[in-house]
Amino acid sequence: MNRKRLTILSLLLASLVVLVIIFFRSGTKEKIKSSPEAPPVQLQPSVPKPGETRKIVLFFLSDEDTFLHREEREIVADSSIIRQAKQAIEELIKGSEKGLISPLPPETKLRELYLTKEGVAYVDFSEDIVQKQLSGSSAEISTIYSIVNSLSYNFDSIKKVFILIEGQERETLGGHINLSRPFLPLYDLIAD
Amino acid sequence: MHVEAFRRMSSDAGSIPAASTKFNLRNVLLNKKLIAKKKRVVFLAGLILFLSIFSFSQNQPYLKISVKDYPDFSRAIIESPAPLAFDIERSFSLLMVKIETNVPFLVQKEPFESRLIKSFGWTMGAESCILTIETWDTNFRCDCFTSTDPPQLVIDFRKQGIEKSKVETSANGGEATENENHPPAASQADSKTKDMSSPSQRIKTVVIDPGHGGLEPGAKGRFGTQEKYVVLAISLKLKTLIERNLALRVVLTREEDVDVSLETRAAKANNNKADLFLSIHANSSYRKEARGSETYFLSAESTDEEARRLAYLENNPSQPEKGISGENEEEIKMILWDLAQTAYLNQSSLLAESIQNKLNSLFGTKNRGIKQAPFKVLTGVACPAVLLEVAFISNVFDERDLRKEDIQNKIAQAIFQGLEDYIALSSQGEVKK
């Protein structure tokens, strides 16, 4: 009995050591800066003081050429970059106010937006962005880079953008562009 | 790293997993009662982990890499405790040495500076270790020797044409033959010499990939035209043209209206030893006016990331375990998969240009129409590869054209001519060498 207990104890100790090792090794990896489970205090939108807005630039298509065209918008100058970025994406989904062409299906919903310490924004869209997507390389490229450029251009802390669909990684939007890697902005696509 | 982060996110139902997993783990650690309850599970987990750590620490084989410059060539020596079974592949400035092993190597690299060899990288897979040797110049020749005592693999890099000039400049040395200048060559008794100087550029197999298919119709036009049918029709016409006019083997990734995954398409190309890969699509845009052809090849952007990872692996040789843990293996597979097309980007751009030229003259398009983007289907293809968007199905005029058989024939003809141009160009390149 005693011996049995001893072996169990030593095994437990051994596994404890292993767990400690695993714990410390896994602890060095990146953390999510903010997410829906963050303390509720942070989640409540800070009451914006009147007049506290900032200008951002969104990118849409135009009938003129194949490039992305700028359109300025005012958003609430929230203290959180994540909430600002969410506003930017929501404005992008609403579409142009100046008759430019939106490369995002209007039915698309922004589910969540995460930002890692390393500057990768995970933008989680509803399934509509796939279902209502025009399947073609040009359409996909403009959808993706209007999102990526609109985020990277306005927010210095966003270096790359990873697109998620319904909280999951998806291979492509419509069979072309690889979504399994984060995108760097591509400012070459922007009209002068 | 991001993949990992993402996995955590998705596995925990898209919520904040990184912090919470850690928190749980800490609980487990602090609360012995909890451990006692779950001791069976922990015991098993512990045992498995122990065994894996134990087996890992058991005399790990190593690879010792050193580089030395000699007057007319550079030599890379790869030493190991046991003879190596290896396979060498070359593309442009990259030489990939695949060494079969079921145990991870510990790679030691001596710092070096060389006129010809730029850098070393390595990744550890499940059954092999892949060394990548990058040279400063694509124009090099390399010879490989192995010896058993001591077990080593020797790769000599020579700049093309340098031997001649050497002989000329060292006129005083008279007949100072190459061999005299050589260091004691690795005992060549059992050497198998591989001359990698002219990677056969002869094109034998063309893989045509008709986009979409089955449940996935691809782009749809206003008149109900579906991309999957149009591109299959064009692909079949192109196949006939190539088979009739050039004595090449043509393989289609799908010959009927069926679903084929993007990875399977690339794998079909690689398994059939494709020398050229053409993915044929019809385009769609939110701009209804958009018309004409576009040709794409893979953008290097997606691979920059991999270059950094390789650099990371290279700079952290003291952490060989990075290369073997399960989650890293997945990463390595992705790295290797991504590297596949990287080596062919120059040729792919040339292929894109040749074909786009012909499509432009067919449609009278003025713009260049050659673009780069991170296409999933092109990523893993180990040969020059392009994706053609022959016309816009989202444009009513283009859609009407795409339905016509004679236009489909003309498109196939244009692609065929572009292919011919490319083959002529690449064989010229071979003659020049």
Contacts between the chains, C-beta under 8 A, distances in Angstrom:
chain1	res1	chain2	res2	distance
A	8	B	39	6.8
A	8	B	43	7.6
A	11	B	43	5.3
A	11	B	46	6.3
A	11	B	47	7.5
A	12	B	35	6.2
A	12	B	36	7.6
A	12	B	39	6.1
A	12	B	42	6.9
A	12	B	43	7.3
A	12	B	46	7.9
A	14	B	46	5.6
A	14	B	50	6.3
A	15	B	42	4.8
A	15	B	43	6.4
A	15	B	45	6.5
A	15	B	46	2.7
A	15	B	47	7.8
A	15	B	49	7.4
A	15	B	50	7.9
A	16	B	29	7.2
A	16	B	35	7.2
A	18	B	45	7.8
A	18	B	46	5.4
A	18	B	49	4.5
A	18	B	50	6.6
A	18	B	53	7.5
A	19	B	25	7.2
A	19	B	28	6.7
A	19	B	29	6.2
A	19	B	42	7.7
A	19	B	46	7.7
A	20	B	29	6.6
A	22	B	25	7.7
A	22	B	49	7.7
A	23	B	22	7.6
A	23	B	25	5.2
A	23	B	26	7.2
A	23	B	29	6.5
A	26	B	21	7.8
A	26	B	22	7.4
A	26	B	25	7.8
A	27	B	22	6.4
A	29	B	1	6.8
A	29	B	4	6.4
A	29	B	5	7.3
A	29	B	18	7.5
A	30	B	1	6.0
A	30	B	2	7.9
A	30	B	4	7.9
A	30	B	5	5.3
A	30	B	18	7.4
A	31	B	18	5.0
A	31	B	19	6.3
A	32	B	5	7.0
A	32	B	9	7.0
A	32	B	16	5.7
A	32	B	17	7.8
A	32	B	18	5.2
A	32	B	19	7.0
A	35	B	15	6.4
A	35	B	16	4.0
A	36	B	15	6.2
A	36	B	16	7.1
A	37	B	15	5.1
A	37	B	16	4.0
A	37	B	19	8.0
A	37	B	20	7.3
A	38	B	16	6.9
A	61	B	285	7.9
A	61	B	286	5.5
A	61	B	287	5.5
A	62	B	287	7.6
A	63	B	287	5.9
A	63	B	288	7.9
A	63	B	289	5.6
A	66	B	287	7.5
A	66	B	290	7.0
A	101	B	286	5.1
A	101	B	287	5.8
A	102	B	286	7.1
A	103	B	286	5.0
A	112	B	14	7.0
A	114	B	9	7.1
A	116	B	2	7.3
A	116	B	5	6.0
A	118	B	1	7.3
A	118	B	2	7.6
A	120	B	2	5.3
A	120	B	5	7.6
A	122	B	6	6.9
A	122	B	9	7.0
A	124	B	14	7.0
A	134	B	219	6.6
A	134	B	284	4.3
A	134	B	285	7.0
A	134	B	286	6.4
A	134	B	394	6.2
A	135	B	212	7.3
A	135	B	216	7.9
A	135	B	217	7.7
A	135	B	218	5.0
A	135	B	219	4.6
A	135	B	220	7.6
A	135	B	227	6.9
A	135	B	284	5.8
A	136	B	218	7.8
A	136	B	219	4.6
A	136	B	227	7.9
A	136	B	281	7.5
A	136	B	282	7.3
A	136	B	283	4.4
A	136	B	284	2.6
A	136	B	285	6.2
A	136	B	389	6.8
A	136	B	392	7.3
A	136	B	393	7.2
A	136	B	394	6.5
A	137	B	281	6.6
A	137	B	283	5.9
A	137	B	294	6.9
A	137	B	296	6.2
A	137	B	373	6.9
A	137	B	375	7.6
A	137	B	387	6.9
A	137	B	389	5.2
A	138	B	283	5.3
A	138	B	284	6.7
A	138	B	285	4.2
A	138	B	287	8.0
A	138	B	290	6.2
A	138	B	294	6.9
A	138	B	389	7.0
A	138	B	392	7.5
A	139	B	219	8.0
A	139	B	283	7.9
A	139	B	284	4.8
A	139	B	285	5.3
A	139	B	286	5.8
A	139	B	394	7.5
A	141	B	371	7.8
A	141	B	373	5.5
A	142	B	285	7.2
A	142	B	286	6.3
A	160	B	2	7.8
A	162	B	2	6.3
A	162	B	6	6.8
A	164	B	6	7.6
A	164	B	10	7.8
A	164	B	14	8.0
A	167	B	9	7.6
A	167	B	10	6.2
A	167	B	13	7.2
A	167	B	14	3.3
A	168	B	10	5.4
A	168	B	14	7.8
A	169	B	6	5.9
A	169	B	10	6.5
A	171	B	262	6.5
A	171	B	376	6.0
A	172	B	262	7.1
A	172	B	376	5.3
A	174	B	218	7.7
A	175	B	211	6.8
A	175	B	212	5.8
A	175	B	216	6.3
A	175	B	218	6.6
A	175	B	262	7.0
A	175	B	376	7.8
A	175	B	377	7.9
A	176	B	281	7.7
A	176	B	373	7.7
A	176	B	375	5.9
A	176	B	376	6.9
A	176	B	377	7.7
A	176	B	387	7.7
A	177	B	373	5.9
A	177	B	374	6.0
A	177	B	375	6.4
A	177	B	376	7.0
A	178	B	302	6.5
A	178	B	374	4.6
A	178	B	375	6.6
A	178	B	376	4.1
A	178	B	379	6.2
A	180	B	3	7.7
A	180	B	376	7.7
A	181	B	2	8.0
A	181	B	302	5.5
A	181	B	305	6.5
A	181	B	374	6.7
A	182	B	2	5.6
A	182	B	305	8.0
A	183	B	374	7.7
A	184	B	301	5.7
A	184	B	304	7.8
A	186	B	301	7.5
